[in-house]
Amino acid sequence: MAEFRLTQISDTHLTRNFAKLTDNFHRVSEHIDAVRPDLVINSGDVSWDGPTSHADMEFARELHAALPADCRYLPGNHDIGDNPTAVGVAPSCPATEERREAFVSVFGEDRWQFEAANWRFIGLNSLIMNTGIASELEQEDWLASQLSGANGKPIALFLHKPLFLNEPGDPEEAATSFRFVAQPVRARLVALLGAYDVRLVASGHVHQCRDFTYGHARHIWAPSVAFIVPDRMQEVIGTKETGLVEYRFRPDSFEVRHVRASGQVDVSLDELISK
């Protein structure tokens, strides 16, 4: 395969309870139907509240199944719960094996690897990091083997939470530590990735679009398909608008296009939590 076209969507937050979020997903679905990528990746927060509503996950899976392309999924904190950090308060809904397994029962996987256009693609479950549950260590061992198995191919890594804001040594602050891969896991992960040809780190979670390069890896933050977070709740560190990201991978290179589907609207979280 000389070229591989991939569409990343993220933070779809699907539920039958909010028609505006479903409408935004339908607008994105129409865009995907028009461009017909080889694969769609949802990088997490597929559902509105997976830990307490299995129906939200089933509804999300139903809508994704109607897309005219194969899909792969990664869990977000709204799907399986959140992970603890060294400086922040303990999450009110922690990620557990049971919640991870519930996600896998609906979406089939919570991590994956495949190859296309001479690239190795790796998807990680970032919500089990720093939890100490059995699947965290299993994933660490699995990741090491998948990286070494790339055999010199460039690597594209997908996960829900960004690795960091600007650089690996960014200090953790209690107010924002939940946004990024937590220390000390981050330091170990960055060191491991640095030993291989990781050229793309793609994430979601922050509901802001961002595109920057650190070292020789390009970091892409996909915007939310569903809604934006108002400034009173979250400072501006990227572009606050709904949308998606399109990639074209060719042997030894890739292109990125930040896209807003026709008809997508910037639903504010205020509109949802006030009801």
RAZI-V401884 format. One record per run of one state. SS is the DSSP state (alpha for helix, beta for strand, coil for the rest). FROM is the first residue (numbers start at 1). LEN is the number of residues. If there is no record, write none. Layout:
{{SS:FROM:LEN} {SS:FROM:LEN}}
This chain:
{{coil:1:2} {beta:3:7} {coil:10:4} {beta:14:1} {coil:15:4} {alpha:19:17} {coil:36:3} {beta:39:4} {coil:43:4} {beta:47:1} {coil:48:6} {alpha:54:12} {coil:66:4} {beta:70:4} {coil:74:3} {alpha:77:4} {coil:81:1} {beta:82:1} {coil:83:11} {beta:94:1} {coil:95:2} {alpha:97:11} {coil:108:4} {beta:112:5} {coil:117:2} {beta:119:5} {coil:124:10} {alpha:134:15} {coil:149:5} {beta:154:5} {coil:159:3} {beta:162:1} {coil:163:14} {alpha:177:3} {beta:180:1} {coil:181:4} {alpha:185:9} {coil:194:4} {beta:198:6} {coil:204:5} {beta:209:6} {coil:215:2} {beta:217:5} {coil:222:6} {beta:228:1} {coil:229:10} {beta:239:1} {coil:240:4} {beta:244:7} {coil:251:2} {beta:253:7} {coil:260:8} {beta:268:1} {alpha:269:5} {coil:274:2}}
